[in-house]
Amino acid sequence: MTDTLRPQLAFHHTPGRGPTIVFLPGYASDMTGTKAIALEQWAKARGRAFLRFDYAGCGQSEGAFEEQALADWRDDALAMIDRLDGPVVLVGSSMGGWIMLLAALARPDRVAALVGIAPAPDFTDWGFGQDEKMYLLQHGRLERANPYGPAPTVYTRRFWQSGEANRLMHGPIAFDGPVRFLQGQADPDVPWHRTVALAQLIRSPHVQTWLVKDGDHRLSREDDLALLIRAVEDVVP
């Protein structure tokens, strides 16, 4: 699927040796985050191809944030993959880890490897209380205090329903390439045991989960970024 019927997407592409590393941001995040920029700098220094972009309604891309659903952002990721030549390595942060898995299943001939940072597939299920789910269904919109910025985090019924329709952790996940998961054990948003369980569901035998005992959700400290780069180096030829 191309992005011809979707809002125009902002992206930065660094040409270089393949496979192209594609960074997928988390919910309500954008391509200017610490991890995306650190990976881009690493890629440029080593002549590696790299792409970072903003989902529709996020950052510099066109579109209204509250009109987007998980499946829309999956399609944005697929549109970016389809712009590129050759294999890609997907690096997904939080919700970007969910989109990473959905994209890998949709483009099995293109996605060579995966690196997930606190990957959060199915968080529309386990990340919301029953009262919040009912509120979303009844009112169509939910605001939460945002620990990472002054504006509240907004979720819509459309996004939540799209997430529920694209849950993955109900059985084996058919991906056979190398996978590295980075997970903080002090992460308040994604329980580390969920990432361990996710690793067990990936069909590939080449899966490793790296736990950071004092790591938070963002894993953006200098040591965390070094670990992320090491994980990417571990899966690229």
C-alpha positions, 0 to 999 in steps of 0.5 A: 500500500502506498501513501497516496490516499494518506497524509503526506509523511515527513521523513529523513533518509540517509543513503548507505550500505544496506539493509536500510535501518528504519526507526518506528517511534512510539505512541504520540512520539516523533522522529526527533527523539534521542534514540532515532537521532543516535541511530542516525548518527551511528548510521552516518558514521558507518555508511549505513542506510537509515530512515526515520519518519513521522506517522500521520498526525505526528511531528512534521507529517500531515494529518490530525493525530486524533483521526489516526488508528493503529492500522493507519500507522502500520500502513504508514510504516509499510509505505516507508518500507515500500519506498526503499530498495532491498531488505530492511531492519525495523527498530521499534520503540514501545508502540513502534515495536507493535507496528514493527511486528505487524509490518514484518508480518505484512512484508515477510520478504522485505524485513530481515531483522527486528530490534524492539525497545520496550515493545508494546504489542496489544497494549490496548488490551493490557495497558487499559483498565476496564473502566478506561475501556468502557469510558473510551467506548462510551465517550470516544476519547480518553485523556491521561496525564503525560509523564513525558510532557505538559500536554495530556496523552490522548487516546481515541475509540478508533485507535483503541478498536484498531489496536484490539483488531490487530492483537498479536500475542494470542499465538505464535508470531511467524517471523524467522529472522534475528530479533533483539528486545531491549527492556527495562525492568524498572519500566512503569509502562511495559512490564518486563515479563510481557517482553519475555513472553513476547520473545517466546511467541516469535517463531524464530530461534534467533531471539534474545531479550536484553534486560536492563535492571534499572532501565526505564521505559525510554531507555535513552541514557548514554548506556542505553543508547550504546546497548541499542546500537550494539543490538542493531550491530548484532542483527545487521550483516 
